[in-house]
Amino acid sequence: MAMTGYHDDRDGDDRNERDRNTGNGFGRNPGRGEGPLTPDDIYEPVDPFRLIVDDLPRRARNIVRSIYGVVGAVAVVVGLALLLIPGKTMRVVAVALGLYFIVSGVARAIGAIVEPFLPGGWRVLDILFGTLLVIGGVVIMKDTAFSSEALALIVTITIGIGWIIEGVLTLLESWALPSSGWAVATAILSILAGVVILVSPVQSTVWLVMFTACALIVLGVMSLVRALTFGRGR
């Protein structure tokens, strides 16, 4: 019995040595420096934000393709309208904004009146805010030409202020970086561009409208191309 136990231990050691040399049957050989198996050797990591087109059903592909097509067509149409007839396009935008303000204000005021569990203070604030939205929408609809120009000017000034703030913040953060040459250059350019916009907002509005129109056309064409090629075999 003692000899049997001795042979069993030796057989177990031989099996362990054989497993180390052969890699336990999984194709890995630790004796050759390959090391033990890891989860990465068995499961391939998958990016959760990656859209695997081949795994989508045909209906889902058609829906995604349709979304690309509609977004691209709308972007191209709006870009061409801004480029060819910017005045009328901005008036249409002003009318749409005025209608949105009126509808949103009425809905907010009615919701504040009929909501049974809304606190009194919030009810009053919602009614006042809804009333202000309605008044703003009516003012915009009353003079669409002036409203469109004022809207474009406000957007331009807002962009200029935003660029200055972004440049200042980037400049302040760049001092903590080891190599901050590009960050400093970008911050200075952003500040200068914002100052130029604030100094001459009317001319800047024209250039921003043209730039927006060209960007919409380019992005729209890219979206249309994506709609034609999405899910197609390569």
Backbone as a ProteinNet text record, in pm:
[ID]
protein_1_A
[PRIMARY]
MAMTGYHDDRDGDDRNERDRNTGNGFGRNPGRGEGPLTPDDIYEPVDPFRLIVDDLPRRARNIVRSIYGVVGAVAVVVGLALLLIPGKTMRVVAVALGLYFIVSGVARAIGAIVEPFLPGGWRVLDILFGTLLVIGGVVIMKDTAFSSEALALIVTITIGIGWIIEGVLTLLESWALPSSGWAVATAILSILAGVVILVSPVQSTVWLVMFTACALIVLGVMSLVRALTFGRGR
[TERTIARY]
82.4	0	85.3	200	289.7	350.1	388.4	444.8	342.2	214.9	109.9	94.1	94	83.1	201.2	321.4	439.6	427.2	381.1	366.3	258.5	150.1	46	100.5	179.4	236.5	329.5	408.8	501.3	426.4	318.2	238.7	174.7	130.9	73.1	175.5	299.2	404.1	435.4	435.2	461.6	352.9	227.3	118.5	129.7	166	182	295.3	404.3	515.5	475.9	400.4	356.3	259	171.3	77.9	151.3	256.5	332.5	403.9	448.1	520.8	430.5	306.8	215.5	113.2	106.6	13.3	-126.8	-146.4	-275.3	-377	-330.3	-421.3	-487.1	-451.3	-511.8	-421.4	-315.6	-228.8	-127.9	-119	-21.9	84.1	207	318.5	393.8	359.3	431.6	578.9	615.3	756.2	837.5	771.2	839.4	823.5	773	761.3	631.1	530.2	404.8	313.4	331.2	251.7	116.7	42.3	-89.7	-193.9	-308.5	-417.6	-477.2	-518.1	-584.2	-720.6	-812.8	-943.7	-933.8	-830.3	-814.5	-780.7	-719.8	-688	-811.7	-916.2	-1036.2	-1143.8	-1165.3	-1269	-1203.6	-1244.5	-1193.8	-1268.7	-1199	-1270	-1351.9	-1470.7	-1563.4	-1589.7	-1581.1	-1609.6	-1760.9	-1819.3	-1965.1	-2020.1	-1934.8	-1981.5	-1961.1	-1914.2	-1892.1	-2017.1	-2062.3	-2179.5	-2134.5	-2171.3	-2135.9	-2245	-2214.9	-2315.2	-2360	-2267.8	-2301.7	-2400.6	-2404.9	-2494.8	-2634	-2652.5	-2783.5	-2875.4	-3003.5	-3097.6	-3121.4	-3180.2	-3201	-3289.6	-3391.7	-3481.7	-3408.6	-3323	-3246.6	-3150.7	-3089.4	-3001.2	-3078.1	-3196.8	-3276.5	-3317.6	-3348.2	-3385.8	-3267.2	-3149.3	-3030.3	-2998	-3010.8	-2984.3	-3082.8	-3208.9	-3309.3	-3280.4	-3237.7	-3204.1	-3089.1	-2984.7	-2872.9	-2920.9	-3007.9	-3055.2	-3136.9	-3229.5	-3314.5	-3232.3	-3144.5	-3059.1	-2969.8	-2912.3	-2827.1	-2901.8	-3022.7	-3101.4	-3142.4	-3186.4	-3225.2	-3105.8	-2990	-2870.8	-2831.6	-2837.1	-2802	-2900.9	-3030.3	-3131.9	-3115.4	-3097.3	-3080.5	-2951.4	-2843.7	-2718	-2729.6	-2793.2	-2812.4	-2901.7	-3005.6	-3093.1	-3018.4	-2936.6	-2857.4	-2756.5	-2704.8	-2603.2	-2663.4	-2780.6	-2840.7	-2937.5	-3022.1	-3120.6	-3112.8	-3005.9	-2989.4	-3096.4	-3140.4	-3239.9	-3371.7	-3424.3	-3551.3	-3537.9	-3422.9	-3402.4	-3402.7	-3338	-3336.9	-3476.5	-3556.5	-3694.4	-3774.3	-3753.3	-3821.6	-3779.7	-3651.2	-3602.7	-3666.2	-3678.9	-3740.4	-3887.7	-3959	-4099.5	-4112.6	-4026.8	-4030.8	-4000.8	-3903.8	-3871	-3986.1	-4050.7	-4164.4	-4280.1	-4310.6	-4415.7	-4381.4	-4255.4	-4213	-4230.1	-4193	-4208.4	-4355.7	-4443	-4585	-4644.2	-4618.6	-4673.5	-4616.9	-4486.4	-4423.9	-4474.6	-4491.6	-4541.4	-4684.5	-4770.9	-4909.8	-4915.4	-4837.7	-4837.5	-4787.1	-4682.8	-4629.3	-4729.6	-4796.4	-4893.8	-5013.1	-5064	-5178.1	-5138.8	-5019.5	-4973.8	-4960.5	-4915.4	-4903.7	-5039.7	-5141.7	-5275.1	-5345.3	-5334.3	-5411.5	-5337.6	-5206.9	-5132.3	-5177.9	-5235.5	-5291.6	-5188.1	-5074.9	-4977.5	-4858.8	-4867.7	-4757.4	-4760.4	-4645.3	-4644.4	-4681.9	-4731.6	-4779.1	-4671.6	-4550.3	-4442	-4402.6	-4388.7	-4355.9	-4468.2	-4592.7	-4705.1	-4698.6	-4670.9	-4661.6	-4544.3	-4428.2	-4312.2	-4337.9	-4403.5	-4433.2	-4528.7	-4627.9	-4722.4	-4652.2	-4566.1	-4492.9	-4398.4	-4325.8	-4233.1	-4306.9	-4420.3	-4499.6	-4551.5	-4592.6	-4640.9	-4529.7	-4408.6	-4295.6	-4261.8	-4270.6	-4245.6	-4347.8	-4472.9	-4576.7	-4552.9	-4519.7	-4493.4	-4373.7	-4265.9	-4149.7	-4183.7	-4263.3	-4303.5	-4385.5	-4476.1	-4558.4	-4471.5	-4375.7	-4285.2	-4204.5	-4156.3	-4079.3	-4166.6	-4288.8	-4378	-4424.6	-4426.1	-4475.3	-4381.5	-4250	-4151.8	-4043.9	-4068.1	-3975.5	-3842.2	-3844	-3718.6	-3624	-3675.3	-3591.5	-3554.7	-3649.3	-3622.7	-3513.9	-3515	-3412.3	-3274.1	-3266	-3137.3	-3089.9	-3183.5	-3146.1	-3104.9	-3175.1	-3141	-3001.9	-2972	-2838.6	-2730.6	-2760.5	-2662.6	-2639.8	-2747.8	-2733.5	-2652.9	-2681.5	-2605.9	-2458.4	-2429.8	-2290.8	-2218.4	-2281.8	-2219.6	-2198.9	-2295.9	-2281.7	-2163.1	-2146.8	-2032.9	-1901.5	-1896.4	-1775	-1739.3	-1838.6	-1813.5	-1769.9	-1833.6	-1796	-1652.7	-1611.1	-1472.5	-1372.9	-1404.6	-1314.2	-1303.7	-1417.6	-1416.3	-1339.1	-1364	-1292.7	-1142.3	-1102.7	-960.4	-895.5	-964	-908.7	-893.9	-996.9	-989.1	-878.5	-866.1	-759.6	-622.3	-609.5	-482.6	-447.9	-547.2	-521.6	-485	-548	-519.1	-388	-342	-223.3	-96	-94.3	27.9	60.6	-38.3	-12.8	32.4	30.3	69.9	219.6	283.6	428.6	467.2	394.1	419.5	290.5	283.4	158.2	166.9	255.7	269	144.3	92.6	-28.3	-148	-157.7	-270.4	-269	-150.5	-140.3	-175.5	-126.8	-157.6	-307.2	-370	-514.4	-591.8	-550	-618	-607.4	-488.3	-470.4	-555.9	-559.4	-642.4	-790.2	-834	-973.5	-1008.9	-921.1	-946.3	-949.4	-854	-851.3	-975.9	-1019.3	-1140.3	-1262.6	-1272.9	-1384.8	-1382.9	-1263.2	-1252.9	-1292.9	-1248.9	-1285.5	-1436.4	-1500.4	-1646.2	-1716.4	-1668.8	-1733.9	-1707.1	-1592.7	-1562	-1647.2	-1663.8	-1743.8	-1846.4	-1952.7	-2048.4	-2128.9	-2156.1	-2238.6	-2164.5	-2040.5	-1961.9	-1935	-1912.8	-1889.1	-2012.7	-2130.7	-2253.9	-2263	-2224.2	-2228.2	-2134.3	-2013	-1915.6	-1958.1	-2016	-2060.6	-2176.9	-2266.1	-2376.7	-2323.7	-2226.9	-2168	-2093.8	-2020.1	-1947.6	-2045.1	-2152.4	-2252.4	-2317.5	-2346.5	-2407.9	-2315.3	-2188	-2092.2	-2073.9	-2067.9	-2051.5	-2172.3	-2292.3	-2412.9	-2414.4	-2372.1	-2370.1	-2271.5	-2151.8	-2050	-2096	-2146.3	-2192.2	-2313.5	-2400	-2514.9	-2474.6	-2379.3	-2331.4	-2266.4	-2187.8	-2125.6	-2231.2	-2338.1	-2444.5	-2517.9	-2538	-2602.6	-2515.5	-2386	-2294.7	-2297.6	-2302.9	-2310.7	-2440.3	-2549.3	-2676.3	-2671	-2595.9	-2585.7	-2491.3	-2393.4	-2291.1	-2311.7	-2402.1	-2417.9	-2474.4	-2405.8	-2452.6	-2428	-2362	-2332.2	-2208.2	-2200.7	-2082.3	-1964.5	-1846.7	-1724.6	-1650.8
-120.6	0	124.9	114.4	229.9	254.4	142.6	157	214.1	170.8	222.8	372.8	418.6	562.4	636.3	577.9	642.8	654.5	544.9	550.9	650.4	662.1	759.2	900.2	932.5	1066.4	1093.1	994.9	1016.6	1033.3	953.4	970.5	1108.8	1156.2	1291.4	1395.8	1381.9	1477.6	1470.7	1347.7	1334.9	1402.5	1388.2	1453.2	1604.7	1656.3	1800.9	1852.1	1777.6	1818.8	1814.7	1710.4	1698.3	1810.1	1846.9	1957.2	2089.2	2108.1	2232.4	2239.9	2127.7	2126.5	2132.7	2084	2081.7	2192.8	2268.4	2379.8	2338.1	2224.3	2179.3	2157.6	2130.6	2099.3	2218.9	2342.9	2461.4	2530.1	2463.9	2522.1	2619.3	2637.7	2728.4	2645.9	2685.8	2611	2700.8	2696.8	2783	2750.6	2623.5	2587.1	2659.4	2706.9	2784.7	2935.4	2975.9	3119.3	3180.7	3097.2	3152.4	3195.6	3139.8	3180.1	3112.9	3128.5	3066.1	3140.2	3075.2	3136.9	3252.7	3354.6	3469.3	3487.2	3563.2	3585.7	3649.4	3733.3	3794.8	3693.2	3577.8	3474.5	3397.6	3398	3321.4	3410.5	3532.3	3623	3745.8	3776.8	3896.1	4018.3	4123.6	4241.6	4308.2	4355.1	4417.2	4559.7	4653.4	4793.3	4811.8	4852.2	4863.9	4977.5	5074.8	5187.6	5166.3	5049.7	5021.8	4958.7	5014.6	4961.9	4856.4	4730.7	4620.8	4610	4658.8	4666.5	4528.1	4433.5	4299.4	4229.3	4266.1	4202.3	4264.3	4375.3	4439.9	4369.9	4356.6	4301.8	4399.5	4349	4433.2	4553.7	4534.1	4645.7	4755.5	4717.7	4818.3	4892.8	4821.5	4888.7	4990	4953.3	5045.6	5168.6	5147.8	5261.8	5357.2	5301.8	5385.9	5456.3	5384.9	5444.5	5557.5	5538.4	5642.6	5766	5743.5	5857.8	5937.7	5866.8	5936	6015.5	5955.6	6022.6	6146.2	6136.8	6251.3	6364.7	6330.3	6433.6	6499.8	6419.9	6476.4	6565.9	6524.1	6605.3	6737.3	6731.6	6855.4	6948.6	6894	6977.6	7043.5	6969	7027.1	7136.2	7111.7	7211.4	7339	7323.1	7441.7	7514.7	7441	7505.3	7582.6	7525.1	7596.9	7718.8	7705.3	7819.3	7932.5	7898.3	8002.1	8065.9	7988.8	8040.6	8125.1	8085.8	8154.9	8264.5	8236.3	8335.8	8346.5	8404.8	8407.1	8488.7	8599.6	8683.9	8611.3	8549.2	8477.6	8356.3	8290.3	8173.6	8213.9	8324.1	8370	8412.8	8465.5	8499.5	8374.1	8269.9	8142.5	8089.4	8100.7	8056.8	8139.9	8271.7	8358.5	8322.1	8295	8256.1	8124.6	8028	7900	7918.3	8004.9	8030.7	8100.2	8196.7	8264.8	8169.7	8081.2	7982.2	7888.3	7849.7	7762	7830.9	7958.1	8031.5	8040.4	8067.9	8082	7949.9	7843.6	7712.6	7665.3	7682.4	7639.5	7720.6	7851.4	7934.7	7900.4	7878.8	7842.3	7707.2	7611.2	7478.7	7484.5	7564.7	7574.4	7642.1	7747.7	7817.3	7727	7657.1	7567.3	7453.5	7397.7	7291.1	7336.7	7460.9	7513.1	7533.7	7565.8	7590.4	7460.5	7359.8	7236.5	7134.5	7152.1	7055.6	7065	6955.9	6966.8	6964.8	6898.3	6881	6976.6	7077.3	7171.6	7275.1	7300.6	7403.1	7540	7624.7	7755.6	7841.2	7839.5	7920	7876.7	7744.5	7694.8	7723.2	7717.9	7746.4	7889.7	7983.5	8124.4	8145.5	8083.6	8099.2	8041.1	7925.6	7865.5	7952.2	8008.7	8096	8221.1	8282	8400.8	8368.2	8255.9	8219	8188.2	8119	8091.9	8218.2	8313.8	8442.2	8517.2	8516	8581.7	8514.7	8384	8314.4	8353	8361.6	8401.3	8543.3	8634.8	8773.2	8778.9	8705.6	8702.3	8645.8	8539.3	8483.1	8579.2	8651.9	8749.2	8862.4	8910.2	9016.7	8969.9	8846.1	8793.6	8782.1	8733.2	8716.5	8849.9	8954.8	9084.4	9147.3	9132.6	9190.4	9085.1	8999.9	8889.2	8936.1	9043.8	9092.3	9141	9226.9	9276.6	9163.7	9073.6	8963.3	8871.1	8845.4	8758.2	8821.7	8952.6	9021.3	9024.8	9055.4	9058.9	8920.1	8817.2	8681.3	8642.7	8673.9	8643.2	8720.5	8845	8927	8874	8833.2	8778.6	8649.9	8564	8439.1	8466.8	8563.9	8597.8	8650.1	8740.9	8794.8	8685.3	8594.8	8483.1	8394.5	8369.2	8288.8	8359.6	8490.7	8565.7	8559.9	8579.8	8572.7	8431.5	8331.3	8193	8162.8	8211.9	8188.8	8256.1	8375.7	8444.5	8366.4	8324.5	8247.9	8116.8	8048.7	7923.5	7945.8	8053.6	8083	8114.5	8192.4	8226.5	8101.2	8015.5	7893	7800.8	7789.5	7706.5	7762.8	7895.2	7958.4	7935.1	7940.3	7916.8	7771.1	7679	7537.2	7494.2	7567.8	7525.1	7535.9	7622.3	7637.7	7512.9	7429.7	7306.7	7191.9	7210	7103.4	7107.7	6991.3	6989.8	7054.7	7025.1	7087.3	7154.9	7284.2	7357.7	7457.3	7435	7530.5	7539.1	7421.3	7420.2	7472.5	7440	7487.3	7639.7	7697.4	7843.4	7908.6	7852	7907.6	7900.8	7788	7774.6	7872.7	7890.5	7983.9	8127.4	8165.9	8302.9	8325.5	8227.4	8239.6	8249.2	8170.8	8176.4	8312.6	8367.9	8499.5	8607	8602.1	8701.3	8692.6	8569.6	8553.2	8608.7	8584.4	8639.4	8790.7	8850	8996.3	9055	8991.6	9039.8	9035.6	8929.8	8919.9	9029.1	9057.2	9160.1	9299.9	9321	9452.7	9481	9379.4	9397	9285	9293.1	9181.8	9166.8	9278.5	9269	9194.6	9234.6	9163.6	9019.1	8999.1	8863.4	8775.6	8836.9	8760.4	8707.5	8792	8748.5	8630.8	8641.9	8533.5	8406.8	8421.7	8304.3	8234.8	8313.2	8253	8176.4	8234.6	8165.4	8039.2	8050.1	7933.1	7823.5	7862.6	7764.6	7697.5	7776.6	7719.7	7617.9	7654.5	7561.3	7435.7	7453.8	7337.6	7245.5	7302.9	7220.3	7143.3	7207.2	7138.4	7022.6	7047.9	6942	6826.3	6857.6	6752.2	6678.8	6753	6687.7	6591.3	6631.5	6541.7	6417.6	6436.8	6322.7	6228.2	6284.7	6201.4	6126.3	6190.4	6122	6008.2	6032	5925	5810.4	5845.2	5742.2	5662.7	5731.9	5661.6	5561.7	5594.8	5503.4	5388.1	5408.4	5304	5226.1	5269.8	5204.3	5064	4966.9	4829.3	4759.3	4825.5	4762.4	4675.3	4573.2	4487.9	4557.8	4537.3	4601	4507.9
0	0	0	72.3	75.8	-60.3	-127.5	-261.9	-357.8	-340	-429.1	-410.5	-285.2	-261.9	-319	-310.7	-366.4	-516.5	-580.4	-726.3	-766.1	-685.7	-719	-712.8	-609.1	-600.4	-715.8	-750.9	-862	-993.1	-1009.7	-1130.8	-1136.4	-1019.3	-1018.6	-1053.3	-1001.9	-1037.8	-1185.3	-1240.8	-1385.3	-1467.3	-1423.1	-1496.5	-1487.8	-1369.8	-1356	-1443.4	-1447.8	-1531.7	-1678.9	-1716.8	-1855.7	-1892.3	-1795.6	-1821.8	-1837.6	-1756.5	-1770.3	-1903.5	-1953.6	-2080.3	-2201.5	-2186.3	-2301.5	-2296.8	-2189.4	-2183.3	-2144.3	-2075.1	-2025.6	-2136.6	-2257.2	-2365.7	-2429.5	-2389.8	-2446	-2547.7	-2588.6	-2690.6	-2636.7	-2504.7	-2444.8	-2375.7	-2382.9	-2326.5	-2231	-2099.9	-2005.6	-1998.6	-2026.5	-2023.1	-2127.6	-2231.2	-2336.7	-2319	-2205	-2178.7	-2223.9	-2260.6	-2308.5	-2195.1	-2074.5	-1960.2	-1957.8	-1846.3	-1835.1	-1917.7	-1934.2	-2007.8	-1928.2	-1997.7	-1937.6	-2003.6	-1940.2	-2004.3	-2141.9	-2165.6	-2297.3	-2405	-2363.4	-2461.3	-2504.5	-2422.9	-2453.3	-2515.1	-2458	-2505.1	-2566.8	-2686.8	-2754.3	-2703.7	-2658.2	-2607.4	-2717.1	-2679	-2772.3	-2726.4	-2818.6	-2789.4	-2783.3	-2668.2	-2660.2	-2744.8	-2784.6	-2863.7	-3013.1	-3051.8	-3192.5	-3252.6	-3364.5	-3433	-3533.7	-3507	-3595.2	-3701.1	-3820.3	-3924.6	-3967.2	-3972.9	-4020.7	-3928.9	-3801.2	-3706.6	-3705.8	-3775.4	-3777.9	-3877.3	-3843	-3941.2	-4055.5	-4162.3	-4280.2	-4250.5	-4167.6	-4135.7	-4061	-3965.7	-3891.2	-3983.1	-4076.6	-4172.3	-4256.1	-4298.7	-4379.5	-4299.7	-4170.4	-4086.4	-4069.8	-4039.7	-4024.6	-4155.8	-4266.8	-4396.7	-4427.4	-4389.1	-4411.5	-4326.9	-4201.7	-4115	-4174.1	-4218.7	-4283.7	-4404.3	-4485.1	-4605.5	-4575.2	-4478.1	-4444.9	-4385.6	-4291.5	-4229.5	-4334.2	-4423.4	-4527.2	-4622.9	-4664.6	-4757.3	-4693.4	-4566.6	-4497.7	-4482.3	-4447.7	-4432.1	-4563.9	-4673.6	-4803.7	-4842.5	-4822.6	-4859.4	-4776.5	-4645	-4559.1	-4593.8	-4619.8	-4657.5	-4786.5	-4888.2	-5015.2	-4995.7	-4912.8	-4887.6	-4818.2	-4718.8	-4652.4	-4745.9	-4839.7	-4930.4	-5040.9	-5091.9	-5207.2	-5164.6	-5067.1	-5021.6	-4868.6	-4818	-4671.2	-4599.4	-4661.2	-4595.1	-4573.5	-4680.2	-4668.3	-4577	-4583	-4496.2	-4350.2	-4317.4	-4179.1	-4134.2	-4227.1	-4191.4	-4159	-4237.8	-4208.9	-4072.8	-4042.4	-3911.1	-3799.9	-3822.7	-3722.5	-3701.9	-3811.1	-3798.4	-3721.9	-3755.3	-3684.6	-3536.3	-3505.8	-3365.7	-3293.6	-3361.8	-3300.9	-3272.7	-3368.3	-3346	-3230.7	-3224.5	-3115.1	-2980.1	-2972.2	-2846.4	-2806.2	-2903.7	-2871.4	-2823.5	-2898.6	-2861.4	-2728	-2709.5	-2584.9	-2466.9	-2484.9	-2376.2	-2336.7	-2436.9	-2407	-2335.9	-2385.8	-2323.4	-2180.6	-2156.3	-2019.8	-1927	-1973	-1888.1	-1857.7	-1958.7	-1935.9	-1842.5	-1863.9	-1775.4	-1631.7	-1610.9	-1474.9	-1411.2	-1491.6	-1435.2	-1399.1	-1485.6	-1465.2	-1379	-1353.5	-1272.4	-1126.9	-1070.6	-934.3	-822.7	-843.6	-735	-746.3	-829.1	-845.2	-733.4	-666.5	-561.7	-616.4	-525.9	-568.5	-631.7	-573.6	-629.4	-768.9	-788.8	-922.1	-1020.9	-975	-1063.9	-1116.1	-1025.9	-1066.1	-1162.1	-1131.4	-1218.4	-1357.7	-1364.7	-1495	-1575	-1508.7	-1579.6	-1631.7	-1547.2	-1591.1	-1706.7	-1695.2	-1800.9	-1930.1	-1920.2	-2039.6	-2103.1	-2020.7	-2074.6	-2146.4	-2088.1	-2153.6	-2287.6	-2292.3	-2418.3	-2524.6	-2485.5	-2581.2	-2630.8	-2539.7	-2580.1	-2675.5	-2642.6	-2731.6	-2867.6	-2871.9	-3000.8	-3083.6	-3018.4	-3090.8	-3144.8	-3066	-3112.3	-3232.9	-3228.3	-3340.8	-3465.3	-3449.6	-3564.5	-3621.3	-3540.9	-3586.1	-3687.4	-3669.1	-3761.7	-3785.3	-3882.7	-3906.2	-3963.4	-4043.8	-4101.9	-3992.7	-3904.9	-3795.6	-3700.1	-3675	-3582.6	-3636.3	-3767.6	-3825.1	-3815.3	-3843.4	-3831.7	-3687.1	-3595.4	-3453.9	-3405	-3452.3	-3412	-3460	-3587.3	-3639.3	-3564	-3531.1	-3458.7	-3317.7	-3251.1	-3115.2	-3116.5	-3215.4	-3226.3	-3251	-3336.8	-3367.2	-3243.5	-3170.8	-3049.8	-2946	-2934.7	-2840.4	-2877.1	-3007.3	-3052.2	-3019.9	-3043	-3012.1	-2864.4	-2778.2	-2633.8	-2594.8	-2654.9	-2625.1	-2665	-2782	-2824.7	-2731.3	-2684.7	-2591.8	-2460.4	-2406.9	-2281.6	-2299.3	-2411.2	-2436.1	-2447.7	-2515.1	-2527.9	-2395.2	-2312.5	-2181.4	-2095	-2094	-2014.4	-2064.8	-2196.7	-2252.4	-2216.8	-2219.1	-2184.4	-2038.2	-1950.7	-1809.7	-1782.2	-1854.1	-1832.8	-1897.9	-1998.4	-2072.4	-1990.2	-1887.1	-1809	-1729.5	-1702.1	-1627	-1715.5	-1846.4	-1938.1	-1962	-1981.3	-2005.1	-2137.6	-2243.5	-2374.7	-2419.3	-2400.5	-2420.6	-2534.9	-2630.5	-2740.4	-2825.2	-2866.1	-2948.9	-2871.3	-2743.4	-2662.9	-2651	-2630.1	-2620.2	-2752.6	-2863.2	-2995.6	-3023.8	-2991.6	-3013.1	-2926.5	-2802.4	-2713.6	-2765.1	-2812.4	-2864	-2988.2	-3078	-3198.8	-3162.4	-3063.5	-3022.3	-2963.4	-2883.1	-2824.4	-2932.8	-3026.2	-3134.2	-3221.2	-3252.4	-3334.3	-3261.4	-3130.4	-3055.2	-3049.9	-3035.8	-3034.1	-3168.7	-3277.9	-3411.7	-3431.4	-3384.6	-3398.8	-3319.7	-3198.2	-3117	-3171.4	-3234.2	-3290.2	-3413.4	-3499.9	-3621.7	-3631.5	-3553.1	-3550.9	-3678.9	-3748.6	-3870	-3979.5	-4008.9	-4109.4	-4067.5	-3939	-3890.1	-3907.4	-3893.9	-3913.8	-4055.7	-4153.4	-4293.9	-4315.9	-4264	-4283	-4208.8	-4091	-4017.3	-4087.9	-4146.4	-4222.2	-4342.5	-4414.6	-4529.6	-4485.2	-4376.5	-4326.1	-4283	-4214	-4172.3	-4291.8	-4396	-4515.7	-4582.3	-4598.9	-4660.9	-4575.8	-4443.8	-4356.2	-4364	-4370.1	-4381.6	-4513.1	-4621.3	-4750.4	-4748.5	-4696.1	-4692.2	-4603.9	-4485.5	-4395.5	-4452.1	-4522.2	-4583.8	-4693.6	-4777.2	-4883.3	-4821.8	-4716.7	-4650.4	-4592.2	-4535.9	-4481.6	-4591.6	-4707.2	-4819.6	-4871.3	-4880.4	-4923.5	-4823	-4695.8	-4591.6	-4603.2	-4639.6	-4656.4	-4771.6	-4875.9	-4990.9	-4963.7	-4877.9	-4856.1	-4726.7	-4638.7	-4509.5	-4528.7	-4473.3	-4479	-4610.2	-4703.3	-4831.3	-4816.2	-4896.8	-4895.9	-4958	-4896.7	-4946.9	-5040.9
[MASK]
++++++++++++++++++++++++++++++++++++++++++++++++++++++++++++++++++++++++++++++++++++++++++++++++++++++++++++++++++++++++++++++++++++++++++++++++++++++++++++++++++++++++++++++++++++++++++++++++++++++++++++++++++++++++++++++++++++++++++

